[in-house]
Every structure is written in C-alpha cells, then in structure tokens.
Amino acid sequence: MSSIQKKWLYVTDVDTAREEVLECLPRMGKINYVDGWYGFGASAILRSIAEVLPYRKTTPELCFDSVIFIDCSNWKNRRMMQRTIAEELELDRSLMSILDEHDEDDDYSRVDESSRNEVDSVGKVIDQTLRDIKFMMIFLNGSDGYIDVGLLGIPPFARFGHNMMIWTFNRSLTMRQDYHEVVNKLRYTHGFINSCFYIKRLKRYQIWELLHQEAASIVARIPCMLDFNQKMVENCCLYELFLKHNFHITSKLDWATHGSSYWICDGIITRGHSKR
C-alpha cells in the first residue's frame, strides 16, 4: 500500500512504545497498524494501550466513550470474533444463543470451523450499540489476512469521524526480517507504526524485558496458564523464538504448532504442564 503513512519509533521497551504510539495517533489516520519490533512485542504494546487509555483524559482526540479490546490471537473464524466483540460490549445473552444456534447448525452440516462467518442479526445490534458513541477498537488479529470489521457490525472509521482502530497481526511470537511483507496486507489501513530497531540490535536485557511482556500477554489471554510460573512461560517463548529463527526459514515447519512437544522433549516443561 504505497499511500500508507509510516511512523518509525526509536524505542526499546513496551512502556515507551505505548506512550509514543499514543502521542502520534492524533496526527495519523483513523486505522493504524502497530508492528512493534518487526512483529515482536506488538501485542504487548496494544495490551498496554488498552489498559491505560480509558484513564487518559489529557488529549481530547484520545478521550473515548468506550475502549474495545478484541484479542483474537488464537484465531478460529469471523463468527468467533463477532462473539468476542459481543462479549466485550456485554450485549444481551440472547445474542450468544443466536451464535450458538448457528454453530450447532454448522456442526450438523459439517461446515469447517474456519469457514464460519458472522451473523447479520448480531452485527446489527453491535452497530446500534456503537454508532452513536466515540470508541477506540484495539484488535489482535491472529488470522493470516485482513479482517473487514464492518461486516461484523463495527461502524465505519470515517476520515472526519472520531472513532479509531489500532491493530496488529498477532500469531505466536512473530518476528519478521522485512516489514514490507506485512505492509502489503494492510488493506484500508491508514498508518503503519514500527520500531526502527530490529530485535537483534537490542541489548540482551532489553530483549528479556520484551520477552517478559510477551509472556505476560500470553498468560493474560489463556486462563488455564494463570497457575504457570512466569519464568517458565518466558523460557517457552524464548525456545519458540529459537526454533523459528534457526529452522523455520529452511524447513517451513509450523513451530508454533509443534513447540509444546519440543518443550517437553528438551525438559523445559513437564508433560503435565503442556497446556499451551
């Protein structure tokens, strides 16, 4: 996308990155993509923004009636994303029943889970809920492609309107060599925000701090991991990065899928803790 506005951040930690992103957002378009450190750390930045933004009242452009945090890192389908939006907005339980009925029908018809799309009647209620308020949507996209959130019921992010969205692709511990591979996927996105530092250029303690934040982000979205020792989660993340960096380019193996088996084989976690 040649017309996309790019912003490079001279940052080495999540907190500073969060503040710089918030500082530059009023001068950018309504839909902006945050890439972290070439993919790494992006989810931690967005989660940090979601935590502090509701309490920020000093910048009028960033004062919202609602901050909607949609974590679809573990991507299933657009219907599941629509369910996540409805839950975040605390909509009536009857809408969940409608989604359940569609899932049951698709189960009976053997519709592949990845092909299950949004439900229009639910999207209509989402649109009615958000249309007359000022909102910020923060979206962690675990899919391989751009998601048109308007189809799910999210009102448009008009150029002269007040609503904003910041989002990122967030598949397990992303780390890219070249930002162009993601920029080419950014349909209808106005801004691209990235650190100018590739992770290899960071100091060891800076990498460990980012890893700590990424691990915390993983634990926060997976309830069954709340009893995990934080250090063990960090070691698992570090090992997954090692496998990806050293073998994925040549083997093309999906290490994110098979990582837990290697954690067990190499003694990082015990078999009873392979929940991830």
GUKOLVO-719472 format. One line per 8 residues: number of its first residue (from 1); their letters; for each residue z, y, x of C-alpha. Coordinates in nm, 2 decimals. Each point is the difference from the previous one (the first is absolute). Layout:
NUM> A> Z,Y,X; ...;
! end
This chain:
1> MSSIQKKW> 0.00,0.00,0.00; -0.13,0.29,0.20; 0.16,0.27,-0.22; 0.36,-0.13,0.03; 0.25,0.24,0.16; 0.18,-0.14,0.30; 0.34,0.09,0.13; 0.14,-0.13,0.33;
9> LYVTDVDT> 0.37,-0.01,0.05; 0.17,0.02,0.34; 0.30,-0.22,-0.11; 0.17,-0.31,0.13; 0.25,-0.08,-0.27; 0.01,-0.04,-0.38; 0.23,0.29,-0.09; -0.21,0.26,0.19;
17> AREEVLEC> -0.31,-0.15,-0.14; 0.14,0.03,-0.35; 0.08,0.37,0.05; -0.34,0.08,0.15; -0.18,-0.18,-0.29; 0.20,0.20,-0.25; -0.07,0.32,0.18; -0.38,-0.05,0.00;
25> LPRMGKIN> -0.04,-0.14,-0.35; -0.02,0.34,-0.18; -0.30,0.09,0.21; -0.19,-0.32,-0.06; -0.16,-0.16,-0.30; 0.16,-0.18,-0.29; -0.05,-0.35,0.13; 0.10,-0.07,0.36;
33> YVDGWYGF> 0.01,-0.31,0.21; 0.28,-0.05,0.26; -0.09,-0.24,0.28; 0.32,0.02,0.22; -0.07,-0.11,0.35; -0.35,-0.15,-0.05; 0.14,-0.20,-0.30; 0.34,-0.08,0.15;
41> GASAILRS> 0.30,0.17,-0.16; -0.20,0.15,-0.29; 0.21,-0.18,-0.27; 0.32,0.12,0.16; -0.12,0.36,-0.01; -0.09,-0.02,-0.36; 0.32,-0.17,-0.10; 0.19,0.27,0.18;
49> IAEVLPYR> -0.19,0.27,-0.18; 0.08,-0.17,-0.33; 0.37,0.00,0.08; 0.02,0.37,0.09; -0.27,0.17,-0.21; 0.20,0.01,-0.34; 0.26,0.21,0.17; -0.23,0.25,0.17;
57> KTTPELCF> -0.01,0.33,-0.19; -0.10,0.25,0.27; -0.38,-0.04,-0.02; -0.13,0.07,-0.36; -0.32,-0.21,0.06; 0.22,-0.30,0.07; 0.24,0.03,-0.29; -0.09,-0.27,-0.25;
65> DSVIFIDC> 0.14,-0.11,-0.34; -0.04,-0.36,0.12; -0.06,-0.18,0.33; -0.15,-0.34,-0.07; 0.03,-0.26,0.28; -0.23,-0.29,-0.05; 0.04,-0.28,0.26; -0.28,-0.25,-0.03;
73> SNWKNRRM> 0.02,-0.12,0.36; 0.00,-0.36,-0.12; -0.32,0.04,-0.20; -0.08,-0.23,-0.29; -0.23,0.19,-0.24; -0.06,0.33,-0.18; 0.20,-0.13,-0.30; 0.31,-0.06,0.21;
81> MQRTIAEE> -0.04,0.36,0.14; -0.02,0.13,-0.36; 0.32,-0.19,-0.07; 0.17,0.15,0.31; -0.10,0.35,-0.13; 0.14,-0.07,-0.34; 0.33,-0.13,0.15; 0.02,0.31,0.23;
89> LELDRSLM> -0.04,0.23,-0.30; 0.25,-0.21,-0.20; -0.24,-0.04,-0.29; 0.09,-0.20,-0.31; 0.05,-0.38,0.04; -0.26,-0.06,-0.26; -0.27,0.10,0.26; 0.13,-0.27,0.23;
97> SILDEHDE> -0.04,-0.25,-0.29; -0.36,0.11,-0.04; -0.06,-0.06,0.37; 0.17,-0.34,-0.02; -0.22,-0.10,-0.29; -0.32,0.08,0.19; 0.14,-0.20,0.30; 0.06,-0.29,-0.23;
105> DDDYSRVD> -0.35,0.02,-0.14; -0.14,0.01,0.35; 0.21,-0.29,0.10; -0.13,-0.20,-0.29; -0.36,0.10,0.08; 0.06,-0.07,0.38; -0.10,0.35,0.10; 0.06,0.04,0.37;
113> ESSRNEVD> 0.31,0.21,0.07; -0.18,0.24,0.22; -0.25,0.08,-0.28; 0.25,0.11,-0.26; -0.07,0.36,-0.09; 0.20,0.28,-0.17; 0.07,0.02,-0.37; -0.14,0.30,-0.18;
121> SVGKVIDQ> 0.28,0.04,-0.25; 0.26,0.01,0.28; -0.22,0.25,0.19; 0.00,0.23,-0.30; 0.38,0.01,-0.01; 0.01,0.07,0.37; -0.25,0.29,-0.04; 0.20,0.14,-0.29;
129> TLRDIKFM> 0.32,-0.02,0.20; -0.14,0.19,0.30; -0.26,0.23,-0.14; 0.23,0.30,-0.07; 0.22,-0.02,0.31; -0.04,0.08,0.37; 0.02,-0.31,0.20; -0.04,-0.14,0.35;
137> MIFLNGSD> -0.12,-0.36,0.03; 0.08,-0.19,0.33; -0.20,-0.32,0.02; 0.02,-0.29,0.25; -0.33,-0.19,-0.05; 0.02,-0.36,0.11; -0.36,-0.08,-0.11; -0.31,0.01,0.22;
145> GYIDVGLL> -0.17,0.29,-0.20; 0.04,0.33,-0.17; 0.17,-0.02,-0.34; -0.11,0.24,-0.27; 0.34,0.08,-0.14; -0.16,0.19,-0.29; -0.10,-0.34,-0.15; 0.37,-0.09,-0.01;
153> GIPPFARF> 0.10,0.31,-0.20; 0.08,0.25,0.27; -0.13,0.35,-0.10; -0.26,0.16,0.23; 0.10,0.19,0.32; -0.21,0.31,-0.08; -0.09,0.24,0.28; 0.18,0.29,-0.17;
161> GHNMMIWT> 0.27,-0.21,-0.16; 0.36,-0.06,0.12; 0.02,-0.38,0.04; -0.03,-0.17,0.34; -0.03,-0.35,0.14; 0.07,-0.12,0.35; -0.08,-0.36,0.08; -0.07,-0.25,0.28;
169> FNRSLTMR> -0.15,-0.35,0.04; 0.31,-0.21,0.07; -0.08,-0.36,0.09; 0.26,-0.16,0.22; 0.06,0.20,0.32; -0.34,0.16,0.03; -0.11,0.12,0.35; -0.35,0.12,0.05;
177> QDYHEVVN> -0.21,0.09,0.30; -0.21,0.26,-0.17; 0.08,0.22,-0.30; -0.37,0.00,-0.12; 0.03,-0.34,-0.15; 0.24,0.13,-0.26; -0.15,0.34,-0.05; -0.32,-0.17,-0.12;
185> KLRYTHGF> 0.20,-0.15,-0.28; 0.15,0.32,-0.13; -0.19,0.07,-0.32; 0.11,0.31,-0.19; 0.26,0.08,0.27; 0.02,0.35,0.12; 0.21,-0.02,0.31; 0.08,-0.24,0.29;
193> INSCFYIK> 0.32,0.04,0.19; 0.06,-0.19,0.32; 0.21,0.01,0.31; -0.21,0.09,0.31; 0.21,-0.26,0.19; -0.12,-0.36,0.00; 0.30,-0.23,0.00; -0.07,-0.12,0.36;
201> RLKRYQIW> 0.06,0.36,0.12; 0.35,0.02,-0.14; 0.31,-0.07,0.21; 0.18,-0.33,-0.05; 0.29,0.15,-0.18; -0.23,0.19,-0.23; -0.19,-0.33,-0.09; 0.34,-0.17,-0.07;
209> ELLHQEAA> 0.10,0.29,-0.23; -0.32,-0.03,-0.20; 0.04,-0.38,-0.01; 0.35,0.05,-0.14; -0.14,0.23,-0.27; -0.28,-0.24,-0.09; 0.25,-0.29,-0.02; 0.23,0.21,-0.23;
217> SIVARIPC> -0.31,0.07,-0.22; -0.07,-0.37,-0.03; 0.36,-0.09,-0.09; 0.01,0.28,-0.26; -0.30,-0.14,-0.20; 0.10,-0.37,0.02; 0.34,-0.06,-0.17; 0.04,-0.35,0.14;
225> MLDFNQKM> 0.02,0.14,0.35; 0.30,0.22,-0.06; 0.23,-0.26,0.16; -0.22,-0.01,0.31; 0.13,0.13,0.33; -0.20,0.32,0.07; -0.05,-0.10,0.36; -0.15,-0.33,-0.10;
233> VENCCLYE> -0.25,0.18,-0.22; -0.09,0.23,0.28; -0.06,-0.30,0.23; -0.23,-0.16,-0.26; -0.20,0.33,-0.03; -0.03,0.02,0.38; -0.12,-0.35,0.02; -0.25,0.05,-0.27;
241> LFLKHNFH> -0.14,0.30,0.18; -0.02,-0.21,0.32; -0.20,-0.27,-0.18; -0.23,0.26,-0.16; -0.06,0.20,0.32; -0.06,-0.30,0.23; -0.18,-0.24,-0.23; -0.14,0.15,-0.32;
249> ITSKLDWA> -0.30,0.18,0.16; -0.15,-0.32,0.14; 0.13,-0.27,-0.24; -0.02,0.20,-0.33; 0.29,-0.20,-0.12; 0.22,0.16,-0.27; 0.32,0.01,0.20; 0.18,0.19,-0.29;
257> THGSSYWI> -0.04,-0.32,-0.21; 0.11,-0.25,0.26; 0.25,0.21,0.19; 0.31,-0.16,-0.15; -0.10,-0.34,0.13; -0.02,0.14,0.35; 0.33,0.17,-0.03; 0.16,-0.34,-0.08;
265> CDGIITRG> -0.19,-0.19,0.27; 0.10,0.26,0.27; 0.36,0.02,-0.11; 0.00,0.36,-0.13; 0.14,-0.11,-0.34; 0.14,-0.33,-0.13; -0.19,-0.19,-0.26; 0.25,0.09,-0.27;
273> HSKR> -0.08,0.38,0.05; -0.38,-0.02,-0.03; 0.00,0.21,-0.31; -0.26,0.25,0.10;
! end
